[in-house]
Amino acid sequence: FTYDIEGLKKLFVTDGTVAGTILLKTGIQDFNGYTSFAILNNDIYFIGDNGMGAGFALWKSDGTPGGTALVNNTVSPG
């Protein structure tokens, strides 16, 4: 899910407890309102901005920090 911090939406994963809630990936800077997610083969796909000037890109995650990665940076949301 996303949570708004300092005006930017970040990606967190949680087990439903405060202690079990962590920021999933620090490199994803903003969802900018694009909070639709797709699930395929137990991975979640989403659009996010990595803050490196490339704009929005397609990401996927297996719910772990190490399993969250950029898939393709040549997509445009909408």
PDB file of N, CA, C and O in Angstrom:
ATOM      1  N   PHE A   1       0.843  -1.177   0.000  1.00  0.00           N
ATOM      2  CA  PHE A   1       0.000   0.000   0.000  1.00  0.00           C
ATOM      3  C   PHE A   1       0.877   1.224   0.000  1.00  0.00           C
ATOM      4  O   PHE A   1       2.088   1.128   0.199  1.00  0.00           O
ATOM      5  N   THR A   2       0.288   2.351  -0.216  1.00  0.00           N
ATOM      6  CA  THR A   2       1.065   3.580  -0.229  1.00  0.00           C
ATOM      7  C   THR A   2       0.703   4.432   0.978  1.00  0.00           C
ATOM      8  O   THR A   2      -0.398   4.328   1.519  1.00  0.00           O
ATOM      9  N   TYR A   3       1.619   5.255   1.381  1.00  0.00           N
ATOM     10  CA  TYR A   3       1.407   6.150   2.507  1.00  0.00           C
ATOM     11  C   TYR A   3       2.060   7.473   2.169  1.00  0.00           C
ATOM     12  O   TYR A   3       3.209   7.499   1.730  1.00  0.00           O
ATOM     13  N   ASP A   4       1.359   8.557   2.363  1.00  0.00           N
ATOM     14  CA  ASP A   4       1.848   9.863   1.987  1.00  0.00           C
ATOM     15  C   ASP A   4       2.831  10.399   3.030  1.00  0.00           C
ATOM     16  O   ASP A   4       2.462  10.612   4.185  1.00  0.00           O
ATOM     17  N   ILE A   5       4.072  10.613   2.623  1.00  0.00           N
ATOM     18  CA  ILE A   5       5.109  11.174   3.492  1.00  0.00           C
ATOM     19  C   ILE A   5       5.660  12.411   2.794  1.00  0.00           C
ATOM     20  O   ILE A   5       6.169  12.325   1.677  1.00  0.00           O
ATOM     21  N   GLU A   6       5.558  13.558   3.452  1.00  0.00           N
ATOM     22  CA  GLU A   6       6.086  14.803   2.903  1.00  0.00           C
ATOM     23  C   GLU A   6       5.581  15.064   1.488  1.00  0.00           C
ATOM     24  O   GLU A   6       6.322  15.572   0.647  1.00  0.00           O
ATOM     25  N   GLY A   7       4.323  14.719   1.224  1.00  0.00           N
ATOM     26  CA  GLY A   7       3.728  14.958  -0.080  1.00  0.00           C
ATOM     27  C   GLY A   7       4.008  13.906  -1.125  1.00  0.00           C
ATOM     28  O   GLY A   7       3.500  13.995  -2.242  1.00  0.00           O
ATOM     29  N   LEU A   8       4.810  12.906  -0.785  1.00  0.00           N
ATOM     30  CA  LEU A   8       5.119  11.837  -1.726  1.00  0.00           C
ATOM     31  C   LEU A   8       4.526  10.520  -1.227  1.00  0.00           C
ATOM     32  O   LEU A   8       4.565  10.225  -0.032  1.00  0.00           O
ATOM     33  N   LYS A   9       3.988   9.749  -2.136  1.00  0.00           N
ATOM     34  CA  LYS A   9       3.431   8.452  -1.764  1.00  0.00           C
ATOM     35  C   LYS A   9       4.520   7.395  -1.867  1.00  0.00           C
ATOM     36  O   LYS A   9       5.182   7.272  -2.897  1.00  0.00           O
ATOM     37  N   LYS A  10       4.698   6.643  -0.806  1.00  0.00           N
ATOM     38  CA  LYS A  10       5.747   5.628  -0.742  1.00  0.00           C
ATOM     39  C   LYS A  10       5.120   4.242  -0.649  1.00  0.00           C
ATOM     40  O   LYS A  10       3.951   4.103  -0.292  1.00  0.00           O
ATOM     41  N   LEU A  11       5.898   3.232  -0.969  1.00  0.00           N
ATOM     42  CA  LEU A  11       5.419   1.857  -0.946  1.00  0.00           C
ATOM     43  C   LEU A  11       5.913   1.162   0.324  1.00  0.00           C
ATOM     44  O   LEU A  11       7.114   1.077   0.580  1.00  0.00           O
ATOM     45  N   PHE A  12       4.964   0.674   1.103  1.00  0.00           N
ATOM     46  CA  PHE A  12       5.263  -0.056   2.332  1.00  0.00           C
ATOM     47  C   PHE A  12       4.694  -1.458   2.233  1.00  0.00           C
ATOM     48  O   PHE A  12       3.795  -1.717   1.432  1.00  0.00           O
ATOM     49  N   VAL A  13       5.214  -2.353   3.038  1.00  0.00           N
ATOM     50  CA  VAL A  13       4.653  -3.686   3.210  1.00  0.00           C
ATOM     51  C   VAL A  13       4.402  -3.862   4.704  1.00  0.00           C
ATOM     52  O   VAL A  13       5.171  -3.367   5.527  1.00  0.00           O
ATOM     53  N   THR A  14       3.325  -4.566   5.054  1.00  0.00           N
ATOM     54  CA  THR A  14       2.987  -4.717   6.468  1.00  0.00           C
ATOM     55  C   THR A  14       2.383  -6.077   6.753  1.00  0.00           C
ATOM     56  O   THR A  14       1.771  -6.705   5.889  1.00  0.00           O
ATOM     57  N   ASP A  15       2.571  -6.511   7.982  1.00  0.00           N
ATOM     58  CA  ASP A  15       1.876  -7.708   8.461  1.00  0.00           C
ATOM     59  C   ASP A  15       0.688  -7.302   9.332  1.00  0.00           C
ATOM     60  O   ASP A  15       0.058  -8.149   9.965  1.00  0.00           O
ATOM     61  N   GLY A  16       0.385  -6.000   9.360  1.00  0.00           N
ATOM     62  CA  GLY A  16      -0.732  -5.478  10.129  1.00  0.00           C
ATOM     63  C   GLY A  16      -0.342  -4.902  11.471  1.00  0.00           C
ATOM     64  O   GLY A  16      -1.201  -4.429  12.215  1.00  0.00           O
ATOM     65  N   THR A  17       0.952  -4.934  11.799  1.00  0.00           N
ATOM     66  CA  THR A  17       1.425  -4.363  13.052  1.00  0.00           C
ATOM     67  C   THR A  17       2.368  -3.199  12.748  1.00  0.00           C
ATOM     68  O   THR A  17       2.915  -3.099  11.649  1.00  0.00           O
ATOM     69  N   VAL A  18       2.548  -2.329  13.729  1.00  0.00           N
ATOM     70  CA  VAL A  18       3.488  -1.220  13.565  1.00  0.00           C
ATOM     71  C   VAL A  18       4.904  -1.747  13.364  1.00  0.00           C
ATOM     72  O   VAL A  18       5.621  -1.278  12.479  1.00  0.00           O
ATOM     73  N   ALA A  19       5.305  -2.705  14.165  1.00  0.00           N
ATOM     74  CA  ALA A  19       6.655  -3.265  14.067  1.00  0.00           C
ATOM     75  C   ALA A  19       6.874  -3.995  12.745  1.00  0.00           C
ATOM     76  O   ALA A  19       8.000  -4.077  12.254  1.00  0.00           O
ATOM     77  N   GLY A  20       5.802  -4.523  12.173  1.00  0.00           N
ATOM     78  CA  GLY A  20       5.899  -5.278  10.936  1.00  0.00           C
ATOM     79  C   GLY A  20       5.621  -4.453   9.694  1.00  0.00           C
ATOM     80  O   GLY A  20       5.346  -5.018   8.636  1.00  0.00           O
ATOM     81  N   THR A  21       5.686  -3.129   9.793  1.00  0.00           N
ATOM     82  CA  THR A  21       5.462  -2.240   8.660  1.00  0.00           C
ATOM     83  C   THR A  21       6.786  -1.596   8.275  1.00  0.00           C
ATOM     84  O   THR A  21       7.389  -0.878   9.073  1.00  0.00           O
ATOM     85  N   ILE A  22       7.240  -1.854   7.043  1.00  0.00           N
ATOM     86  CA  ILE A  22       8.527  -1.321   6.598  1.00  0.00           C
ATOM     87  C   ILE A  22       8.378  -0.680   5.221  1.00  0.00           C
ATOM     88  O   ILE A  22       7.513  -1.060   4.432  1.00  0.00           O
ATOM     89  N   LEU A  23       9.237   0.298   4.950  1.00  0.00           N
ATOM     90  CA  LEU A  23       9.330   0.892   3.631  1.00  0.00           C
ATOM     91  C   LEU A  23       9.916  -0.160   2.707  1.00  0.00           C
ATOM     92  O   LEU A  23      11.005  -0.673   2.964  1.00  0.00           O
ATOM     93  N   LEU A  24       9.208  -0.488   1.639  1.00  0.00           N
ATOM     94  CA  LEU A  24       9.618  -1.588   0.777  1.00  0.00           C
ATOM     95  C   LEU A  24      10.822  -1.258  -0.080  1.00  0.00           C
ATOM     96  O   LEU A  24      11.720  -2.084  -0.242  1.00  0.00           O
ATOM     97  N   LYS A  25      10.845  -0.061  -0.626  1.00  0.00           N
ATOM     98  CA  LYS A  25      11.954   0.305  -1.498  1.00  0.00           C
ATOM     99  C   LYS A  25      12.194   1.799  -1.379  1.00  0.00           C
ATOM    100  O   LYS A  25      11.277   2.586  -1.616  1.00  0.00           O
ATOM    101  N   THR A  26      13.390   2.205  -1.021  1.00  0.00           N
ATOM    102  CA  THR A  26      13.685   3.620  -0.852  1.00  0.00           C
ATOM    103  C   THR A  26      13.866   4.342  -2.175  1.00  0.00           C
ATOM    104  O   THR A  26      13.702   5.561  -2.218  1.00  0.00           O
ATOM    105  N   GLY A  27      14.193   3.656  -3.246  1.00  0.00           N
ATOM    106  CA  GLY A  27      14.456   4.304  -4.527  1.00  0.00           C
ATOM    107  C   GLY A  27      13.223   4.765  -5.267  1.00  0.00           C
ATOM    108  O   GLY A  27      13.339   5.542  -6.214  1.00  0.00           O
ATOM    109  N   ILE A  28      12.041   4.315  -4.869  1.00  0.00           N
ATOM    110  CA  ILE A  28      10.819   4.733  -5.538  1.00  0.00           C
ATOM    111  C   ILE A  28      10.356   6.010  -4.859  1.00  0.00           C
ATOM    112  O   ILE A  28       9.974   5.987  -3.689  1.00  0.00           O
ATOM    113  N   GLN A  29      10.385   7.115  -5.575  1.00  0.00           N
ATOM    114  CA  GLN A  29      10.130   8.414  -4.977  1.00  0.00           C
ATOM    115  C   GLN A  29       8.661   8.772  -4.866  1.00  0.00           C
ATOM    116  O   GLN A  29       8.250   9.372  -3.873  1.00  0.00           O
ATOM    117  N   ASP A  30       7.858   8.416  -5.865  1.00  0.00           N
ATOM    118  CA  ASP A  30       6.487   8.906  -5.860  1.00  0.00           C
ATOM    119  C   ASP A  30       5.614   8.060  -6.769  1.00  0.00           C
ATOM    120  O   ASP A  30       6.052   7.609  -7.827  1.00  0.00           O
ATOM    121  N   PHE A  31       4.377   7.850  -6.347  1.00  0.00           N
ATOM    122  CA  PHE A  31       3.384   7.204  -7.197  1.00  0.00           C
ATOM    123  C   PHE A  31       2.542   8.236  -7.920  1.00  0.00           C
ATOM    124  O   PHE A  31       1.874   7.907  -8.900  1.00  0.00           O
ATOM    125  N   ASN A  32       2.560   9.484  -7.454  1.00  0.00           N
ATOM    126  CA  ASN A  32       1.874  10.604  -8.083  1.00  0.00           C
ATOM    127  C   ASN A  32       0.410  10.289  -8.406  1.00  0.00           C
ATOM    128  O   ASN A  32      -0.102  10.703  -9.447  1.00  0.00           O
ATOM    129  N   GLY A  33      -0.250   9.567  -7.526  1.00  0.00           N
ATOM    130  CA  GLY A  33      -1.661   9.275  -7.730  1.00  0.00           C
ATOM    131  C   GLY A  33      -1.921   7.984  -8.478  1.00  0.00           C
ATOM    132  O   GLY A  33      -3.059   7.516  -8.513  1.00  0.00           O
ATOM    133  N   TYR A  34      -0.914   7.405  -9.068  1.00  0.00           N
ATOM    134  CA  TYR A  34      -1.084   6.145  -9.789  1.00  0.00           C
ATOM    135  C   TYR A  34      -0.951   5.003  -8.790  1.00  0.00           C
ATOM    136  O   TYR A  34       0.146   4.500  -8.546  1.00  0.00           O
ATOM    137  N   THR A  35      -2.062   4.610  -8.227  1.00  0.00           N
ATOM    138  CA  THR A  35      -2.015   3.597  -7.174  1.00  0.00           C
ATOM    139  C   THR A  35      -2.733   2.318  -7.586  1.00  0.00           C
ATOM    140  O   THR A  35      -3.132   1.530  -6.728  1.00  0.00           O
ATOM    141  N   SER A  36      -2.899   2.106  -8.871  1.00  0.00           N
ATOM    142  CA  SER A  36      -3.466   0.844  -9.333  1.00  0.00           C
ATOM    143  C   SER A  36      -2.353  -0.189  -9.368  1.00  0.00           C
ATOM    144  O   SER A  36      -1.248   0.079  -9.841  1.00  0.00           O
ATOM    145  N   PHE A  37      -2.659  -1.353  -8.868  1.00  0.00           N
ATOM    146  CA  PHE A  37      -1.688  -2.431  -8.835  1.00  0.00           C
ATOM    147  C   PHE A  37      -2.228  -3.620  -9.610  1.00  0.00           C
ATOM    148  O   PHE A  37      -3.440  -3.829  -9.650  1.00  0.00           O
ATOM    149  N   ALA A  38      -1.360  -4.392 -10.220  1.00  0.00           N
ATOM    150  CA  ALA A  38      -1.744  -5.626 -10.897  1.00  0.00           C
ATOM    151  C   ALA A  38      -0.943  -6.764 -10.288  1.00  0.00           C
ATOM    152  O   ALA A  38       0.224  -6.587  -9.938  1.00  0.00           O
ATOM    153  N   ILE A  39      -1.556  -7.924 -10.161  1.00  0.00           N
ATOM    154  CA  ILE A  39      -0.878  -9.090  -9.595  1.00  0.00           C
ATOM    155  C   ILE A  39      -0.757 -10.153 -10.672  1.00  0.00           C
ATOM    156  O   ILE A  39      -1.733 -10.470 -11.352  1.00  0.00           O
ATOM    157  N   LEU A  40       0.441 -10.703 -10.825  1.00  0.00           N
ATOM    158  CA  LEU A  40       0.718 -11.756 -11.782  1.00  0.00           C
ATOM    159  C   LEU A  40       1.781 -12.670 -11.196  1.00  0.00           C
ATOM    160  O   LEU A  40       2.861 -12.210 -10.826  1.00  0.00           O
ATOM    161  N   ASN A  41       1.486 -13.950 -11.109  1.00  0.00           N
ATOM    162  CA  ASN A  41       2.439 -14.941 -10.592  1.00  0.00           C
ATOM    163  C   ASN A  41       3.017 -14.552  -9.232  1.00  0.00           C
ATOM    164  O   ASN A  41       4.225 -14.653  -9.015  1.00  0.00           O
ATOM    165  N   ASN A  42       2.155 -14.109  -8.320  1.00  0.00           N
ATOM    166  CA  ASN A  42       2.533 -13.724  -6.960  1.00  0.00           C
ATOM    167  C   ASN A  42       3.417 -12.487  -6.864  1.00  0.00           C
ATOM    168  O   ASN A  42       3.977 -12.212  -5.803  1.00  0.00           O
ATOM    169  N   ASP A  43       3.550 -11.745  -7.945  1.00  0.00           N
ATOM    170  CA  ASP A  43       4.253 -10.460  -7.933  1.00  0.00           C
ATOM    171  C   ASP A  43       3.233  -9.361  -8.139  1.00  0.00           C
ATOM    172  O   ASP A  43       2.220  -9.564  -8.808  1.00  0.00           O
ATOM    173  N   ILE A  44       3.497  -8.191  -7.565  1.00  0.00           N
ATOM    174  CA  ILE A  44       2.641  -7.026  -7.743  1.00  0.00           C
ATOM    175  C   ILE A  44       3.363  -6.061  -8.674  1.00  0.00           C
ATOM    176  O   ILE A  44       4.558  -5.810  -8.513  1.00  0.00           O
ATOM    177  N   TYR A  45       2.638  -5.524  -9.646  1.00  0.00           N
ATOM    178  CA  TYR A  45       3.189  -4.582 -10.615  1.00  0.00           C
ATOM    179  C   TYR A  45       2.552  -3.226 -10.400  1.00  0.00           C
ATOM    180  O   TYR A  45       1.361  -3.138 -10.098  1.00  0.00           O
ATOM    181  N   PHE A  46       3.337  -2.162 -10.553  1.00  0.00           N
ATOM    182  CA  PHE A  46       2.836  -0.820 -10.303  1.00  0.00           C
ATOM    183  C   PHE A  46       3.699   0.202 -11.032  1.00  0.00           C
ATOM    184  O   PHE A  46       4.809  -0.101 -11.468  1.00  0.00           O
ATOM    185  N   ILE A  47       3.169   1.417 -11.157  1.00  0.00           N
ATOM    186  CA  ILE A  47       3.893   2.526 -11.782  1.00  0.00           C
ATOM    187  C   ILE A  47       4.433   3.422 -10.673  1.00  0.00           C
ATOM    188  O   ILE A  47       3.697   3.780  -9.753  1.00  0.00           O
ATOM    189  N   GLY A  48       5.704   3.787 -10.749  1.00  0.00           N
ATOM    190  CA  GLY A  48       6.312   4.679  -9.775  1.00  0.00           C
ATOM    191  C   GLY A  48       7.447   5.464 -10.393  1.00  0.00           C
ATOM    192  O   GLY A  48       7.951   5.104 -11.457  1.00  0.00           O
ATOM    193  N   ASP A  49       7.851   6.532  -9.735  1.00  0.00           N
ATOM    194  CA  ASP A  49       8.939   7.384 -10.186  1.00  0.00           C
ATOM    195  C   ASP A  49      10.151   7.111  -9.302  1.00  0.00           C
ATOM    196  O   ASP A  49      10.056   7.170  -8.076  1.00  0.00           O
ATOM    197  N   ASN A  50      11.288   6.811  -9.921  1.00  0.00           N
ATOM    198  CA  ASN A  50      12.481   6.512  -9.125  1.00  0.00           C
ATOM    199  C   ASN A  50      13.252   7.748  -8.714  1.00  0.00           C
ATOM    200  O   ASN A  50      14.271   7.638  -8.032  1.00  0.00           O
ATOM    201  N   GLY A  51      12.787   8.928  -9.114  1.00  0.00           N
ATOM    202  CA  GLY A  51      13.435  10.167  -8.706  1.00  0.00           C
ATOM    203  C   GLY A  51      14.751  10.451  -9.394  1.00  0.00           C
ATOM    204  O   GLY A  51      15.486  11.340  -8.966  1.00  0.00           O
ATOM    205  N   MET A  52      15.069   9.718 -10.452  1.00  0.00           N
ATOM    206  CA  MET A  52      16.342   9.883 -11.144  1.00  0.00           C
ATOM    207  C   MET A  52      16.197  10.654 -12.456  1.00  0.00           C
ATOM    208  O   MET A  52      17.112  10.661 -13.280  1.00  0.00           O
ATOM    209  N   GLY A  53      15.041  11.304 -12.648  1.00  0.00           N
ATOM    210  CA  GLY A  53      14.834  12.096 -13.845  1.00  0.00           C
ATOM    211  C   GLY A  53      14.281  11.331 -15.031  1.00  0.00           C
ATOM    212  O   GLY A  53      14.032  11.923 -16.081  1.00  0.00           O
ATOM    213  N   ALA A  54      14.084  10.037 -14.890  1.00  0.00           N
ATOM    214  CA  ALA A  54      13.567   9.236 -16.003  1.00  0.00           C
ATOM    215  C   ALA A  54      12.048   9.249 -16.053  1.00  0.00           C
ATOM    216  O   ALA A  54      11.461   8.756 -17.016  1.00  0.00           O
ATOM    217  N   GLY A  55      11.403   9.804 -15.035  1.00  0.00           N
ATOM    218  CA  GLY A  55       9.948   9.827 -14.994  1.00  0.00           C
ATOM    219  C   GLY A  55       9.388   8.522 -14.469  1.00  0.00           C
ATOM    220  O   GLY A  55      10.079   7.761 -13.792  1.00  0.00           O
ATOM    221  N   PHE A  56       8.138   8.274 -14.786  1.00  0.00           N
ATOM    222  CA  PHE A  56       7.469   7.093 -14.253  1.00  0.00           C
ATOM    223  C   PHE A  56       7.862   5.844 -15.011  1.00  0.00           C
ATOM    224  O   PHE A  56       8.139   5.888 -16.209  1.00  0.00           O
ATOM    225  N   ALA A  57       7.882   4.727 -14.295  1.00  0.00           N
ATOM    226  CA  ALA A  57       8.328   3.469 -14.860  1.00  0.00           C
ATOM    227  C   ALA A  57       7.525   2.320 -14.254  1.00  0.00           C
ATOM    228  O   ALA A  57       6.841   2.493 -13.246  1.00  0.00           O
ATOM    229  N   LEU A  58       7.617   1.160 -14.874  1.00  0.00           N
ATOM    230  CA  LEU A  58       6.963  -0.041 -14.390  1.00  0.00           C
ATOM    231  C   LEU A  58       7.883  -0.774 -13.418  1.00  0.00           C
ATOM    232  O   LEU A  58       9.040  -1.060 -13.727  1.00  0.00           O
ATOM    233  N   TRP A  59       7.344  -1.072 -12.238  1.00  0.00           N
ATOM    234  CA  TRP A  59       8.069  -1.790 -11.191  1.00  0.00           C
ATOM    235  C   TRP A  59       7.328  -3.065 -10.854  1.00  0.00           C
ATOM    236  O   TRP A  59       6.142  -3.197 -11.154  1.00  0.00           O
ATOM    237  N   LYS A  60       8.030  -4.019 -10.224  1.00  0.00           N
ATOM    238  CA  LYS A  60       7.369  -5.196  -9.685  1.00  0.00           C
ATOM    239  C   LYS A  60       7.977  -5.521  -8.332  1.00  0.00           C
ATOM    240  O   LYS A  60       9.114  -5.154  -8.038  1.00  0.00           O
ATOM    241  N   SER A  61       7.190  -6.221  -7.507  1.00  0.00           N
ATOM    242  CA  SER A  61       7.657  -6.581  -6.178  1.00  0.00           C
ATOM    243  C   SER A  61       7.068  -7.918  -5.766  1.00  0.00           C
ATOM    244  O   SER A  61       5.928  -8.245  -6.094  1.00  0.00           O
ATOM    245  N   ASP A  62       7.875  -8.686  -5.037  1.00  0.00           N
ATOM    246  CA  ASP A  62       7.378  -9.919  -4.430  1.00  0.00           C
ATOM    247  C   ASP A  62       7.047  -9.697  -2.958  1.00  0.00           C
ATOM    248  O   ASP A  62       6.779 -10.648  -2.224  1.00  0.00           O
ATOM    249  N   GLY A  63       7.068  -8.419  -2.528  1.00  0.00           N
ATOM    250  CA  GLY A  63       6.749  -8.076  -1.149  1.00  0.00           C
ATOM    251  C   GLY A  63       7.957  -7.972  -0.250  1.00  0.00           C
ATOM    252  O   GLY A  63       7.818  -7.788   0.959  1.00  0.00           O
ATOM    253  N   THR A  64       9.154  -8.089  -0.828  1.00  0.00           N
ATOM    254  CA  THR A  64      10.383  -7.939  -0.054  1.00  0.00           C
ATOM    255  C   THR A  64      11.204  -6.806  -0.659  1.00  0.00           C
ATOM    256  O   THR A  64      11.088  -6.534  -1.854  1.00  0.00           O
ATOM    257  N   PRO A  65      12.032  -6.139   0.149  1.00  0.00           N
ATOM    258  CA  PRO A  65      12.883  -5.080  -0.407  1.00  0.00           C
ATOM    259  C   PRO A  65      13.793  -5.587  -1.531  1.00  0.00           C
ATOM    260  O   PRO A  65      13.950  -4.911  -2.547  1.00  0.00           O
ATOM    261  N   GLY A  66      14.390  -6.761  -1.360  1.00  0.00           N
ATOM    262  CA  GLY A  66      15.271  -7.318  -2.378  1.00  0.00           C
ATOM    263  C   GLY A  66      14.549  -7.767  -3.634  1.00  0.00           C
ATOM    264  O   GLY A  66      15.152  -7.850  -4.704  1.00  0.00           O
ATOM    265  N   GLY A  67      13.271  -8.054  -3.511  1.00  0.00           N
ATOM    266  CA  GLY A  67      12.475  -8.509  -4.639  1.00  0.00           C
ATOM    267  C   GLY A  67      11.667  -7.413  -5.298  1.00  0.00           C
ATOM    268  O   GLY A  67      10.737  -7.699  -6.052  1.00  0.00           O
ATOM    269  N   THR A  68      12.007  -6.158  -5.028  1.00  0.00           N
ATOM    270  CA  THR A  68      11.327  -5.013  -5.627  1.00  0.00           C
ATOM    271  C   THR A  68      12.294  -4.359  -6.596  1.00  0.00           C
ATOM    272  O   THR A  68      13.361  -3.892  -6.200  1.00  0.00           O
ATOM    273  N   ALA A  69      11.913  -4.326  -7.882  1.00  0.00           N
ATOM    274  CA  ALA A  69      12.853  -3.868  -8.885  1.00  0.00           C
ATOM    275  C   ALA A  69      12.156  -3.188 -10.064  1.00  0.00           C
ATOM    276  O   ALA A  69      10.975  -3.414 -10.327  1.00  0.00           O
ATOM    277  N   LEU A  70      12.911  -2.360 -10.755  1.00  0.00           N
ATOM    278  CA  LEU A  70      12.451  -1.708 -11.963  1.00  0.00           C
ATOM    279  C   LEU A  70      12.319  -2.759 -13.054  1.00  0.00           C
ATOM    280  O   LEU A  70      13.228  -3.565 -13.255  1.00  0.00           O
ATOM    281  N   VAL A  71      11.183  -2.755 -13.766  1.00  0.00           N
ATOM    282  CA  VAL A  71      10.962  -3.698 -14.863  1.00  0.00           C
ATOM    283  C   VAL A  71      11.267  -3.020 -16.182  1.00  0.00           C
ATOM    284  O   VAL A  71      11.995  -3.563 -17.013  1.00  0.00           O
ATOM    285  N   ASN A  72      10.703  -1.816 -16.382  1.00  0.00           N
ATOM    286  CA  ASN A  72      10.855  -1.120 -17.644  1.00  0.00           C
ATOM    287  C   ASN A  72      10.668   0.375 -17.403  1.00  0.00           C
ATOM    288  O   ASN A  72       9.670   0.783 -16.810  1.00  0.00           O
ATOM    289  N   ASN A  73      11.610   1.192 -17.853  1.00  0.00           N
ATOM    290  CA  ASN A  73      11.489   2.636 -17.634  1.00  0.00           C
ATOM    291  C   ASN A  73      11.025   3.382 -18.869  1.00  0.00           C
ATOM    292  O   ASN A  73      11.209   4.597 -18.953  1.00  0.00           O
ATOM    293  N   THR A  74      10.429   2.691 -19.831  1.00  0.00           N
ATOM    294  CA  THR A  74       9.971   3.350 -21.059  1.00  0.00           C
ATOM    295  C   THR A  74       8.447   3.369 -21.156  1.00  0.00           C
ATOM    296  O   THR A  74       7.905   3.462 -22.257  1.00  0.00           O
ATOM    297  N   VAL A  75       7.750   3.282 -20.033  1.00  0.00           N
ATOM    298  CA  VAL A  75       6.283   3.305 -20.038  1.00  0.00           C
ATOM    299  C   VAL A  75       5.786   4.639 -19.515  1.00  0.00           C
ATOM    300  O   VAL A  75       6.484   5.327 -18.770  1.00  0.00           O
ATOM    301  N   SER A  76       4.576   4.995 -19.911  1.00  0.00           N
ATOM    302  CA  SER A  76       3.938   6.198 -19.429  1.00  0.00           C
ATOM    303  C   SER A  76       2.613   5.836 -18.794  1.00  0.00           C
ATOM    304  O   SER A  76       1.823   5.118 -19.407  1.00  0.00           O
ATOM    305  N   PRO A  77       2.337   6.311 -17.575  1.00  0.00           N
ATOM    306  CA  PRO A  77       1.042   6.017 -16.973  1.00  0.00           C
ATOM    307  C   PRO A  77      -0.081   6.668 -17.755  1.00  0.00           C
ATOM    308  O   PRO A  77       0.083   7.745 -18.328  1.00  0.00           O
ATOM    309  N   GLY A  78      -1.220   6.001 -17.769  1.00  0.00           N
ATOM    310  CA  GLY A  78      -2.386   6.533 -18.458  1.00  0.00           C
ATOM    311  C   GLY A  78      -2.385   6.121 -19.888  1.00  0.00           C
ATOM    312  O   GLY A  78      -3.296   6.477 -20.634  1.00  0.00           O
TER     313      GLY A  78
END
